[in-house]
Amino acid sequence: MPERTVTIGSAHGLHARPASLFVQAVTASGLPVQLTKGDKTLNAASILGVISLGIDHGDQITLSAEGENADTVLDQLVDLLTTDMDA
């Protein structure tokens, strides 16, 4: 299963708006994507789950996905997460 580790670029982390944009991108991909922060792993398509992790600017998370085009989807999600969505 491909995975990517990414450092969060949004100035205020993944609060409601950036988390929503991220979850929408995950859902649109059509692939099951897992998000891991520390020892917690969850379904990246869950807005409540993503927000509950308290992901801040500069935190490192790991994304993993299964399915056709998983590498491409992960690269697109990494691009989104390294962008300051608060700008």
C-alpha positions as CSV (number, residue, x, y, z in Angstrom):
1,M,0.0,0.0,0.0
2,P,1.6,3.3,-1.0
3,E,2.0,6.0,1.6
4,R,3.3,9.5,2.0
5,T,4.4,11.5,5.0
6,V,3.6,15.2,4.8
7,T,4.2,18.3,6.8
8,I,1.0,20.5,7.2
9,G,1.4,23.8,5.5
10,S,-1.8,25.6,6.5
11,A,-1.0,28.4,9.0
12,H,-3.6,27.3,11.4
13,G,-3.5,23.5,10.7
14,L,-6.5,21.4,9.7
15,H,-9.3,23.4,11.3
16,A,-12.8,23.3,9.8
17,R,-12.2,24.9,6.4
18,P,-8.9,23.2,5.4
19,A,-10.1,19.9,6.9
20,S,-13.3,20.2,4.8
21,L,-11.3,20.9,1.6
22,F,-9.1,17.9,2.4
23,V,-12.0,15.5,3.1
24,Q,-13.7,16.7,-0.1
25,A,-10.6,15.8,-2.1
26,V,-10.3,12.4,-0.4
27,T,-14.0,11.7,-1.1
28,A,-13.7,12.8,-4.7
29,S,-10.7,10.4,-5.2
30,G,-13.0,7.4,-4.8
31,L,-10.2,5.6,-2.9
32,P,-10.0,4.5,0.7
33,V,-7.5,6.8,2.2
34,Q,-6.1,6.4,5.8
35,L,-4.6,9.2,7.8
36,T,-2.2,8.6,10.7
37,K,-1.0,11.1,13.3
38,G,1.1,9.6,16.0
39,D,-0.5,6.3,17.0
40,K,-4.0,7.2,15.7
41,T,-5.2,6.1,12.3
42,L,-8.5,6.9,10.8
43,N,-10.6,7.1,7.6
44,A,-9.4,10.4,5.9
45,A,-12.9,10.9,4.5
46,S,-14.3,11.5,8.0
47,I,-14.4,15.3,8.7
48,L,-15.0,14.7,12.4
49,G,-12.2,12.3,12.6
50,V,-9.7,14.6,10.8
51,I,-10.7,17.6,13.1
52,S,-10.5,15.4,16.2
53,L,-6.8,14.7,15.6
54,G,-6.0,18.4,16.3
55,I,-3.5,18.6,13.3
56,D,-1.6,21.9,13.6
57,H,0.8,23.8,11.3
58,G,4.0,21.9,10.9
59,D,2.7,18.6,12.2
60,Q,3.6,15.5,10.2
61,I,0.9,13.0,9.2
62,T,1.0,9.9,7.0
63,L,-1.5,9.1,4.3
64,S,-2.0,5.7,2.8
65,A,-4.3,4.6,0.0
66,E,-5.3,1.4,-1.8
67,G,-6.5,1.0,-5.4
68,E,-5.8,2.1,-8.9
69,N,-4.0,5.4,-9.1
70,A,-3.3,5.4,-5.4
71,D,0.1,7.1,-6.0
72,T,-1.4,9.8,-8.0
73,V,-4.2,10.5,-5.5
74,L,-1.7,10.6,-2.6
75,D,0.5,13.0,-4.5
76,Q,-2.5,15.3,-5.1
77,L,-3.4,15.2,-1.4
78,V,0.2,15.9,-0.4
79,D,0.1,19.0,-2.7
80,L,-3.1,20.2,-1.0
81,L,-1.8,19.6,2.5
82,T,1.5,21.4,1.9
83,T,-0.4,24.5,0.6
84,D,-1.4,27.2,3.1
85,M,-5.2,26.9,2.7
86,D,-5.6,29.8,5.2
87,A,-3.9,32.3,2.8
